């Protein structure tokens, strides 16, 4: 076997999502490349009018720029310069930060690929799915950026490198402990004490788990340093067994026989569009949001649905470092997954990894229909009957499969991304739902199926139409007719958001041709 050129691999992995962004947000297709390479397509860049040729479909490769001397292959560095020049012309705005972030993402990929080559993948198929996202967000310019920090500071905690590591346990003095979520949340945090490799928190203190990377980032800040010095904060030790980072990086899976939880931490690093802190305003509205979602899923269960919600029970933190040291506790998988099924991350199904369903299934079209039947109705029902907009994108959707790999259940997570009516106008809420469910989720999984099984491509979007119409006929949702007739779907413009330095939560959309329209 020939050795892998990790630099070339990192360039290719980094270029694909960047090209996806550029072609969706700042270019127009002109058609096939004519006499060019097989499968190549040409796009006119909207800033300058120049022509760019790529190959590779939904994961573009081999970018070439048309010049007076013919088609010029672009290195990754040249591609970043081209993107910067085009966005400057297209928007009239300059940005010196994003090119650095894109380069950081590419360098992080190189470190991840080198680490994965020598790492042992987890045996647990669920954890393996969470840790399989090498490309990451397929429509973000810098999906693997890690704040520009040296790889040695974050690689030990990277899910893509198959990391696992102990939780750090702190003790926060009781008069400085802030928590919300009631008894269920408090007991969930305290249950982690059984994992502590050392004495429990002394009298007058409460247990406060911490992510070791976040603690590295904040322990020298004055508020935290002073709390350690004056005894408001103690170091108690680490967990006896490791936790596993999920695809979100800051959320850890704690698969202990006695503790079935996820714990989500602040992380003062920009990952895709946001600095991933547990922001105070989000924590303060957590219980209201989670309660609304929980009520909707309880109603779903009464109709016979197996769809499940991994509840965000509550949080605990320190008054002097409210956001920096916050920990959120989330339901684990065992209590919610149907017997005999294995939950897998939907994003991993879209990206693909060794052994991933639907590879090898006997009937991929039936697999797709089963996927739609599990994922689509719960999202529509929560919106239609309960005014809840699930953020049902690929990273917040888990699909449980049976022993044959067929989807039998959908599980959803992350109250932070949920929106409630009437907090959001109905039209805006529906647009968000369509983006998350159809453009981010279904389009990507359908694309993965089409890549693997080209013969079923003509069946994929008619099956989505059928599932939407089935729900409308059974339950009724007026927006479905408009969705099926609309000329375009809303595609989030992550590249332009980052270039114009917009707030990460300030979604803006560009029309994308609607494959649901007959």
N, C-alpha and C positions, 0 to 999 in steps of 0.2 A: 504493500500500500504506500502510495506516495505521500510524503509529509504535507500537511495542510499549511498553506500560506496564511497565517493568522492576520497579517496586515491586509491582504486582499479580501479576506473574509469580513474583517471589520469594516472595510470600506463599503462592501456590498450591503451588509446589514444596515449600515448607517445611511446609505444613499436611498434605499427603497422608501422608507417613510418620508424622507425629505422630498424626494421626487413626487410621491403621492400628494403631498401638500402643495407643492409648486404647481403641478398639473391641474389639481382641483381648484385652487384658489386664484391663480394668476396666469392661466394659460387657456387656450381654446384648441381642441383637436382639429386638425386639418384633414385627417384621413390616413389610410395606410401609406407606408413609405414608398410604395411603387417598386422601384428596382432595388430597394434596400434589403437588408437582412430579413429573413422570414420572421414574421411576428412583430416586426418593428412598426411603430406608429409615430407620426410627426405631430407636434403641437406648436402653435404660435404663441409666444410669450407676450402677455398683454402690456407689459411695461415698455418694451423696446420693439416688438414686432419680429424679433429674431425667431428662428426655427430651432426646435429641440427634438431630437429623435431618441426614443427609448425602446427597449424590448422588455418583455416579461409580464405583461398583463397587470394583475393587482399588486405585484411586487416588482416595480420597474427596476431594470438594470441597464448597464452600458449606456449612460447618457452621452449624446453626441450633439455638438453645436454646429449648425451650418455656418461655414465661413466662405470667403472668396476662393479658398483652396479645397473646398469639399467639406465633408463631415469630420469634425475634430473631436476625438474621444476626450471626455472630461475626467480628470482625476477627482478624488473627493475634495481636495483643496480648491480646485478650479470650480467645482460644482457649488461649493459654499460661496465663492466670490460671485458666481453668476446669480445665485439666489439673492444675495445682498444687493447687487446692482439692479436686478429686476424689481425688487420690492421698493427700493429707493425711488426708481422711476415711476412705478405704479401707484405708490401711496403719497409720494412727496415727503416722506418721513425718513430720517436716518436712524440707524440703530447700531451701535458698536458692541452691544452686549450679546445679541442673539447669535452672531457668527461664532463668538467664543463659546457659547453654550452648545452650539451644534458640534464644534470641534471637541468639546468635553465629552459629549455623548459618544462620539466616534472613539475617542481614547478609552472611555469606560468600556465600550464593547470589546476592544482589544484585550483589556484586562480580564473581562468576564470570560471571553473565549479561551484565554490561556488557563484561567482557573478551572473552567468546566472540563478541560481536557484531562486534568488530573484529579477531579473530584468524583466521589462515589455518589451516584444518584440515590435519592431516597427510595426505600422499598415500598412505602405507602403510595398507592396510585393517586390518591387525592393530593398529597403533598407534591408528588412528582408533577402533577398538572400545574399546580401553583408556581412551581419553580422552572417551568419550561419556556418562559417568554423571553427568548433571546432578542427577537426583533422588538417586541413590545408594541406600544400603540402604533398602528400602521398608518395613521394620519397625524402624526406629530413631528415637528422638525427635529426634536432632540429628545427622544423618549428615554434614553439611558443616561442623560446628564445627571451628575451627582454633585452639583454645586461647585465644580472646579477643584474639589479637594483631592489630595493624593489618594491613589487607589488603596494604599495600605490602611487608610483611615475608615473606609467603608466596605471593602471587599469581604472582610470577615462576617458581614451582616447581609450580604447580597443573596437574595433568593436564587438568582440566575446562576450563582456559583455553587448551588446546593448547600448553602450555609445552614448551620444549626448552632445554637449557642445558648448559654444559660441566661435566664433573667437575672437582673440585679435587684436585690431587695433592700429598700430603705425603710427607715422608721420615721414617721412624721409626728411631732408632738400633737396630742389630741386637740389642743386649743388652736392649732394651725392647720388642722385637717378640714378640708371642704369636700363634701360629697353630695351626690344627688342620685336618686333611683330607688330609694327605700331599702327595705330589708333584703330584697333579692340581689340588688347590686352590691350592697355591703357584704353580704355573705359570700358572694362570688369572689370578690377581691380577697376576703379573709381566707377563703378555701385554698388559695395559693400558698398559704403559710406552710401547708403540708409538704411543699416542695423545697422549702428552705433548708439548705445544707448548713445548719448552725442554729443558734438559739433564736427563739421567737422574739418579736418586738417586746421590749420591756414594758412594765406597767406605765401607763400614761402616754403610750405611743400607739399609732396605727400603722399597719403594714402598707407600704407604698411601692409596688413593683415599678421597675424602670427598664427602659431599653438601653443597653450599654452604649450604643452609638449616640443616642440623644444625651445621655449623661456625660459622655465625653465632650459634647458640644456645649453644654450649659454649666458644667460644674464650676468653671472659673468665673462665671458672671457674679457680680457683687451680691445679689440677693441670695443666690444659692451658696456661694462661698461663705457668706456671713452666717447662714443658717447652719451649715456644718460646724462652723467655729463655735457658735454659742449653744449648740445642743438642740436646736429645734428640728434638726435633721440628722439622722444616724445612718451609718452603713451597717447593714445586718449580715450580708453575705450574698450568695448566689444560689440558684436552684440546683438541685441534685441532678436533674435531667434536663436536656436541652429543649428549647422551643424552636419552632421552625418558622422562618419568615415566609409570608405569603407574597403573592404578586404585588401587593400594594407597598411592600417593603417595611412599613411601620406597623403593620398588623401581624401579630405572631399567633401561630397555632400551638396550643398547649395540649398535646394528645396524651395526657396522663390517664392511667386507668381510673383514677379517682377525681380527676378534674377535666371536664369537657368544656373548654372555653377558648375564645379568641380574646386577645388583649391588644388594644390599639393605642398607640402612643403619639405624642407630638414628635415631630422630626423637623428641625430647623434647616431644612434643605429643600430647594426647589426641585420637585419631581414633576415632570411635564409642566402644567400651567400654573401650579401653586406651590408656595412654601407649605409643607405638610404639617402645620401645627394643628392641634386641637384648639381652635379659636374659641374664646370665651363666648361669643355670641352664638356659635353653633352648639356649644355644650349647654347653654342656658335654655335652648329650645328643644333639646334632645328628647326629653320625656314626652312633650306634647306630640312631637312628630312620631316617635316610636309607638306611642299608645294608639295613634290613629292608624298606623300601618298594622299593628297587631290586631286591632279590632276588625280591620278588613280581611285579614287572613283567617281569623277565627270564623267569620261569616263564610268565607270560601270553604273551610273544612266542613261546615254544616251542609254544604251542597254536595259533598263527596269528593272534593278536590284534595289531592295530596300536596299541592303547592305549599311551600313553607317559607317562613320569614325568620331569619336569624336575628333575634331581637338585640338591640343595643340597650342593655339593662340600666346602665348608669355609669357614673364616673367617680373617681376620687383624685384629689390633688392637694397641693399645699397652697395656703393662702398667699404666701410670699412669692410663689412662682406658679401662678394659677395655670397658665397655658404651658409653660415649659415642662412641668413635671406631671401633667395630667395623664391619667390612664383610663381608658374606656373598656368596659367588659361587655363582651358579646357572646350570645349563645353559641355553644359548640354544635357539632354535626350529629352526634349519636342520637340525641333526643328527637331529631327532626327528619332524619333520612329513613325512607321506607325500608323495611327489612330486606336484606339480601342485595341492596343496591349500593353502588359506589359513586359518591359525588365527585364531579370533575369540574374544573374551571372552564367556562365557556370560551374564554379568550385562548385557552390552550387548544381547544378543539379547532378554533379558527387558524391558529398559527401552525398546529401540527407538531407532533413529537413522536418518537418511537413507541409503538404500541397504542397510540391514541385512537379511540373511536373517532370517526366512523371507518377508519382504515380496516379493510378486511371483512366488513359486514356483508351478509349475503345479498341484501337488497337496500342499496343506499337511498333510493327514493322513499322506501318505507321508513328508513331511519330519519330522513328529513321531515316526513309527515309527523312522526312521533315527536321529534324535537319541537316542531311548531305547536303541536297539541299540548305539550307540557309548558312551553314558555309563553306563548301569546295570550291565551285566555286570562291567566291571573293578572297580567299587566292591564289588559283592557277592563277587567272587572273592577279592579281597585280604582281605576279612573272613573268608570261609569257610575258605580254605586257608592263609592266612598270618598271621591274627590281627592284621591291620592295618586301622585305621579311618581311611580318607582323610577329610579335611575337604573333602568334595566340594560345597561351596557354590558359589554363582554366581561369586565372585571367584577361586576356586581352580580353576575348570574352564575349559579352552579347548576349543572345538569347531572342528575343521578342516573346511572345506566345499570341494566341488569347484567347477568353473566354473559349474555350474548352481545353486549355493547349497545343495546337499544335504550333510548331515553325513556325513563318511567316516572320522572319527577323533576320539577324545577325548584330551586331554592334561591332566595334573593337576600341581599344584605345591604347595609350601610344607610342608616337613617340620615346621615349628614347630607347625602345627595338627594333625599326625597323632598318633593315640593307638595304643598297642600293647597287645595282650593278653599276659600277664595283669596289666599295670600298672593296667588299668581293668577292673572286673567286667564280665562278658560282657553282662549286661542293660543296664548303663549305656552300654557301648560301642555296643550295637545301637541304643539310644535316640538316641545322638549321631549315628550313621550315618543313621537315619531322618530326624532333623531336618535335617541338612545336605543329604542327597540328595533327599528327597521334599518336605519343607516349604519349605526355602529354595530349592532348585534347580528341581525338576520343577514344583512348584506355580506358581512365578513364570513359567516359560517357557510352561506350559500356559495361564496367565492371559493372557499376551501374545497367544498364538495365538487364544484365544477372543475377545479384544477385536477382533482383526483379521478373523477368520473365524468369526463366530458360528455358522454352519451346522455346523461340525465339533465344537462344544462337547460333544455327547453321546458323541463318539468318543474324547475325550482320555484320561479315566481308565480306561476299559476297555482302551485300548492299554497303559497302564502295568501294569495287572493281567496282561495277556497276556505282557508282557516279564518280569515277575517270575515268573510260572508257567513260562515257557519256561526261565528259568535254573534254577528248582527242579527241573524235570523232567530237565534235562541234567546238572546238577552237584550239586543237593541242598543245601538250606539250611533247617534246621527253623524258623528265625524267620519265614520268608516266610508260612507259613500263618497264624501269629498276626497278622502285619501286615495281611493281607487281611481278617481277621475282626474286628480291633480296632475298637471304636466311635470311637476318637479317635487322633489323631497328636500328637506332642509339638511344641508351638510355643514357641520361646524368648521369654522375657519381657524384652526389652531395656529397656523403659520402667521396669518395676519394679526391674530390676537397678540401673539408674542412680539411680532415686529412693532406694533403700535403701542406696546406696553399696556394693554388693556388689563383690567382686573380679570383674574383667572375664572371667576364665576360669571363674567359678563359675556355670555355666549352670543356669538354672531354667526349667521348662517349664509351660505351661498346655495343657489338652486342647483340641484343634482337631478338629472333625468330620472323620471319615476318608472322603474321597471314593473310596477304594479298596474300601470295604466294599459288598458287593452287598445 
